[in-house]
């Protein structure tokens, strides 16, 4: 089944790393009324991040 959602905007996600650095991921779509937040693994890879999955954990590393 294919569902469509409406993108209401685009912005940046701001976060803090374990080392206390403030970072952001630009050009993230805002879709209201979702039950869970979504993040594009492809977009992270394009931006130079490394993404690792193991069991129920996802770790994201920035090589810069």
N, C-alpha and C positions, 0 to 999 in steps of 0.2 A: 504494500500500500504506500502510495506517495502522498505526503502532506506538504502543503505550501504554507509558509509563514510570511508575514509582512515585516520587512526591515524598516524600522522607524528612524534610524540614524546611524552615524558612524562616529567613533571616538577612540580614545586611548584607555587601556587598562593600566592603572598604576599599582605597583606592588613594591614590597621591600624584601630584599634577599636575606638569607640567614646571616650574612656578614653586615647587614644594616644599610646596604646600598639601595637607593631609590631608583627603580627602573620603570619603564613603560613599554607596552606593546601597542603601536599605533594602528589605525585603520581597522578597528574591531567593530563589527556590526552589532547594533542594539536591536533585539527582538523582544518586545514586551510579552508578558504572560507565559513565558516558558517556566516549566517546573524546575529545570536545572540550567546552570550556566554552561555555555558551550565555548570551546576554544578550538581553533583550527590547528591541528598538528602540522599540516602542510604549510600554513602561514608561519608558524614558529620556525620550521626548517628553512624556509626561504629567507627569514631574518637572521639566520646564522645560529640559532639555538640548537642544542642537542637534546633529544627527548628519549628517555629510557623507561620502559615498562617492566615491572616485575611483580608478580602476584597481584595484589590490589593497590599497588603504588605506582605513581608516575613522577619521575624526577625530570626537571627541566634545567639545563645548564647553558650559560651564556659564555661563549669563548672569548669575548672581548675583554 
